[in-house]
């Protein structure tokens, strides 16, 4: 069963402002479909909290397990052509660790500022 069958079917709406920002992760095409997980920096070894207090909005993990919030790398249409990316909307300002699910090493730490969209490229050393 697909976790979100409508994912990638349209534009992503980002509701940012105040202390809430977003991250767009540009990724290589071969990561299409891969899931990227996120948590506040330094908390990866903690029990996953499904975004409580740092993910604006509601995160719904699969009922069979508790997980850190995660999104898939999808092919997205842009004015300049197709781009593979993962989009993390609704992140409270702070620093976050990102890694490939299920348990790859942390690939990148990114700082999120309220009211801004931070764009990063997936590190070549963590191409999956």
C-alpha positions as CSV (number, residue, x, y, z in Angstrom):
1,X,0.0,0.0,0.0
2,X,1.3,3.5,-0.9
3,X,1.6,5.8,2.1
4,X,0.4,8.8,0.2
5,X,-0.9,7.9,-3.3
6,X,-1.5,11.6,-4.2
7,X,2.1,12.7,-3.4
8,X,3.8,14.5,-6.3
9,X,0.5,14.9,-8.2
10,X,0.5,18.7,-7.8
11,X,2.1,21.8,-6.3
12,X,3.2,21.9,-2.7
13,X,1.6,24.6,-0.6
14,X,3.9,26.0,2.1
15,X,2.2,27.8,5.0
16,X,5.2,29.7,6.4
17,X,5.6,32.8,8.6
18,X,6.4,33.7,12.1
19,X,8.7,31.0,13.5
20,X,7.6,28.5,10.8
21,X,9.8,27.8,7.7
22,X,10.3,24.9,5.2
23,X,13.1,22.9,3.6
24,X,13.4,21.8,0.0
25,X,16.0,19.1,-0.6
26,X,17.2,18.8,-4.2
27,X,18.1,15.1,-4.8
28,X,19.6,13.0,-7.6
29,X,17.1,11.2,-9.8
30,X,18.2,7.8,-8.5
31,X,16.8,8.7,-5.1
32,X,13.3,8.9,-6.6
33,X,10.9,7.2,-4.1
34,X,13.5,7.1,-1.3
35,X,12.2,8.4,2.1
36,X,14.2,11.1,3.9
37,X,13.6,11.4,7.7
38,X,14.0,14.5,9.8
39,X,14.4,15.4,13.5
40,X,15.7,18.3,15.5
41,X,19.5,18.3,15.6
42,X,20.9,16.2,18.5
43,X,17.7,14.2,19.1
44,X,18.0,11.4,16.6
45,X,18.8,8.9,19.3
46,X,15.7,9.9,21.3
47,X,12.3,8.2,20.9
48,X,10.7,9.5,17.7
49,X,8.1,12.1,18.7
50,X,6.2,12.5,15.4
51,X,7.1,16.2,15.2
52,X,5.5,17.4,18.5
53,X,6.5,20.9,19.1
54,X,8.7,21.4,16.1
55,X,6.6,20.3,13.1
56,X,3.8,22.8,12.6
57,X,0.6,21.0,11.8
58,X,-0.2,17.3,12.3
59,X,2.1,14.5,11.4
60,X,0.5,11.1,11.0
61,X,2.8,8.1,11.3
62,X,1.7,4.7,10.2
63,X,-0.4,3.2,13.0
64,X,1.9,0.1,13.2
65,X,5.0,2.2,14.2
66,X,6.2,5.5,15.6
67,X,8.7,7.3,13.4
68,X,10.3,10.6,12.8
69,X,8.5,12.6,10.2
70,X,9.6,11.6,6.7
71,X,8.9,12.5,3.1
72,X,9.7,10.9,-0.3
73,X,11.9,12.2,-3.0
74,X,9.6,12.9,-5.9
75,X,9.8,14.1,-9.4
76,X,8.5,17.6,-9.4
77,X,7.7,20.0,-12.2
78,X,9.4,23.4,-12.2
79,X,9.5,26.2,-14.7
80,X,12.9,25.0,-15.8
81,X,12.0,21.3,-16.1
82,X,11.8,18.3,-13.8
83,X,13.6,18.3,-10.5
84,X,13.7,15.5,-7.9
85,X,13.2,16.8,-4.4
86,X,11.8,16.2,-0.9
87,X,9.8,19.0,0.7
88,X,9.5,19.5,4.4
89,X,6.8,22.1,5.1
90,X,5.9,23.5,8.5
91,X,9.2,23.3,10.4
92,X,9.7,25.6,13.4
93,X,12.9,27.6,13.3
94,X,15.9,25.6,14.4
95,X,18.5,23.0,13.2
96,X,17.5,19.6,11.8
97,X,19.2,16.4,10.9
98,X,18.2,14.6,7.7
99,X,18.9,11.0,6.7
100,X,17.7,8.2,4.4
101,X,15.2,5.8,5.9
102,X,15.4,3.5,7.6
103,X,18.7,4.0,9.4
104,X,21.3,5.6,7.2
105,X,23.8,8.0,8.8
106,X,22.8,11.6,9.2
107,X,23.5,13.1,5.7
108,X,23.1,16.8,6.4
109,X,22.2,19.3,9.1
110,X,20.1,22.2,8.0
111,X,19.1,25.5,9.7
112,X,15.5,26.6,9.3
113,X,14.5,30.3,9.7
114,X,10.9,31.3,10.3
115,X,9.2,32.7,7.3
116,X,11.8,31.3,4.9
117,X,12.2,28.4,2.5
118,X,15.7,26.9,2.8
119,X,16.9,25.0,-0.3
120,X,19.7,22.5,0.0
121,X,21.2,19.8,-2.2
122,X,21.5,16.2,-1.0
123,X,25.2,15.5,-0.3
124,X,27.0,13.6,-3.0
125,X,28.6,11.5,-0.3
126,X,25.2,10.3,0.8
127,X,23.7,9.5,-2.6
128,X,22.1,6.3,-1.4
